[in-house]
Amino acid sequence: MISNHYDKTASIERLSITTGNKKAFSAHLPAVDCLIQPLNDEVSQDMTGAFGKDFLMLSPIVDIAEGDRVIIDTEEYRVMGTEALNFGNNPHRESRIRIFKSS
């Protein structure tokens, strides 16, 4: 079972509208068991010019969406893509998360 390897706990935050048209991250899921693995050792650049390092986060199938903020230990990540999967009777969610680096 994939869930036997979850060794971290993530909190998930989602953008929501506050006063007026302002948006801010607010708590969405306070404690999601997960496992994170680096996708490569390199820092990459996306189309907008942001630099970051990508990781794969495996978790139970919960409500995680692209753009959510993930906090694990003291690191903040952004969800770049996510998909619910079920291989060999192992339902789980795979989310590509990125930790951003300032240059």
Buried (B, 14 or more C-beta within 10 A) or exposed (E): EBBEEBEEEBBBBBBEEEEEEEEEBEEBBEEBBBBBEEBEEEBEEEEEEBEBBBBEBBBBEBEBEEEBBBBBEEEEBBBBEBEEEEEEEEEBBBBBBBBEEEE
